[in-house]
Amino acid sequence: MKYAPLIVKIALALLLFACLGNHPYEFYNFVRWACAVGFVYLAYKAQSQANTDLAIAYVGLAVLFQPLVKIQLGRQLWNSVDVVLGILLLASAAWEAFRWWRQSSARS
């Protein structure tokens, strides 16, 4: 399961980019649940690797996306948040994949 955080980051980024389209309310509610759960998982993984600052950032994102108390930001601001977070998640996933590739090629 060492690739699980990488898969979660890519999946969350794709969901956030999909939010730019026009979808029924249920889709956005699903994205909020998925993001909240995904960011809590990423916070747990970051904390288990002694990266407390990143864990706190992921917890903050989980709170932002939690579906129980809706945070009203407006469509335009949510779209901006979705794009920025999607890009950051993909960049983080690419960096993580590069680190794994570099470590595996150094061993061979």
C-alpha positions as a printed NumPy array, in Angstrom:
array([[  0.   ,   0.   ,   0.   ],
       [  2.94 ,   2.349,  -0.387],
       [  1.284,   3.82 ,  -3.488],
       [ -2.031,   4.544,  -1.743],
       [ -1.287,   8.229,  -0.946],
       [ -0.237,   8.759,  -4.559],
       [ -3.488,   7.236,  -5.822],
       [ -5.544,   9.27 ,  -3.337],
       [ -3.882,  12.52 ,  -4.441],
       [ -4.505,  11.814,  -8.128],
       [ -8.116,  10.761,  -7.501],
       [ -8.821,  13.874,  -5.421],
       [ -7.241,  16.114,  -8.072],
       [ -9.41 ,  14.544, -10.783],
       [-12.534,  14.999,  -8.664],
       [-11.653,  18.639,  -7.997],
       [-11.101,  19.32 , -11.701],
       [-14.415,  17.606, -12.473],
       [-16.133,  20.144, -10.199],
       [-15.517,  22.798, -12.845],
       [-18.332,  21.297, -14.905],
       [-22.052,  21.643, -14.377],
       [-23.212,  18.683, -12.276],
       [-26.15 ,  17.85 , -10.022],
       [-25.886,  18.777,  -6.35 ],
       [-25.345,  15.125,  -5.37 ],
       [-22.05 ,  15.071,  -7.297],
       [-20.669,  18.024,  -5.351],
       [-21.844,  16.421,  -2.105],
       [-19.992,  13.23 ,  -3.066],
       [-16.855,  15.269,  -3.813],
       [-17.063,  16.928,  -0.404],
       [-17.273,  13.539,   1.335],
       [-14.482,  12.074,  -0.806],
       [-12.222,  15.079,  -0.192],
       [-12.88 ,  15.09 ,   3.544],
       [-12.078,  11.381,   3.848],
       [ -9.118,  11.642,   1.457],
       [ -7.565,  14.599,   3.257],
       [ -7.979,  12.905,   6.651],
       [ -6.208,   9.838,   5.23 ],
       [ -3.409,  12.018,   3.81 ],
       [ -3.113,  13.793,   7.179],
       [ -2.754,  10.431,   8.915],
       [ -0.065,   9.311,   6.459],
       [  1.807,  12.63 ,   6.804],
       [  1.689,  12.422,  10.599],
       [  2.914,   8.823,  10.546],
       [  5.93 ,  10.059,   8.57 ],
       [  6.568,  12.799,  11.172],
       [  5.514,  15.576,   8.786],
       [  3.35 ,  17.533,  11.226],
       [  3.093,  20.718,   9.136],
       [  1.697,  18.834,   6.154],
       [ -0.653,  16.869,   8.418],
       [ -2.059,  20.132,   9.811],
       [ -2.56 ,  21.462,   6.278],
       [ -4.443,  18.294,   5.281],
       [ -6.642,  18.529,   8.394],
       [ -7.441,  22.137,   7.462],
       [ -8.433,  20.998,   3.973],
       [-10.573,  18.219,   5.456],
       [-12.379,  20.83 ,   7.558],
       [-12.852,  23.048,   4.497],
       [-14.402,  20.209,   2.491],
       [-16.325,  18.478,   5.288],
       [-19.962,  18.027,   4.213],
       [-21.677,  18.404,   7.595],
       [-21.488,  22.202,   7.92 ],
       [-21.459,  23.725,   4.458],
       [-18.973,  26.547,   3.925],
       [-20.387,  29.129,   1.531],
       [-17.63 ,  30.478,  -0.718],
       [-19.552,  31.068,  -3.929],
       [-19.151,  29.175,  -7.182],
       [-16.299,  31.285,  -8.565],
       [-14.185,  31.04 ,  -5.417],
       [-14.836,  27.292,  -5.078],
       [-13.725,  26.834,  -8.704],
       [-10.495,  28.689,  -7.925],
       [ -9.923,  26.572,  -4.816],
       [-10.586,  23.407,  -6.84 ],
       [ -8.085,  24.339,  -9.55 ],
       [ -5.333,  25.427,  -7.155],
       [ -5.726,  22.348,  -4.951],
       [ -5.928,  20.055,  -7.982],
       [ -2.669,  21.445,  -9.344],
       [ -0.967,  21.209,  -5.93 ],
       [ -2.144,  17.618,  -5.448],
       [ -0.89 ,  16.586,  -8.89 ],
       [  2.447,  18.32 ,  -8.286],
       [  2.76 ,  16.576,  -4.92 ],
       [  1.923,  13.219,  -6.512],
       [  4.476,  13.794,  -9.282],
       [  7.161,  14.716,  -6.739],
       [  6.366,  11.622,  -4.672],
       [  6.507,   9.383,  -7.76 ],
       [  9.817,  10.955,  -8.794],
       [ 11.29 ,  10.302,  -5.328],
       [ 10.221,   6.643,  -5.474],
       [ 11.628,   6.271,  -8.979],
       [ 14.924,   7.868,  -7.927],
       [ 15.215,   5.615,  -4.884],
       [ 14.418,   2.465,  -6.86 ],
       [ 16.897,   3.344,  -9.63 ],
       [ 19.618,   4.063,  -7.056],
       [ 19.196,   0.562,  -5.62 ],
       [ 19.585,  -1.151,  -8.991]])
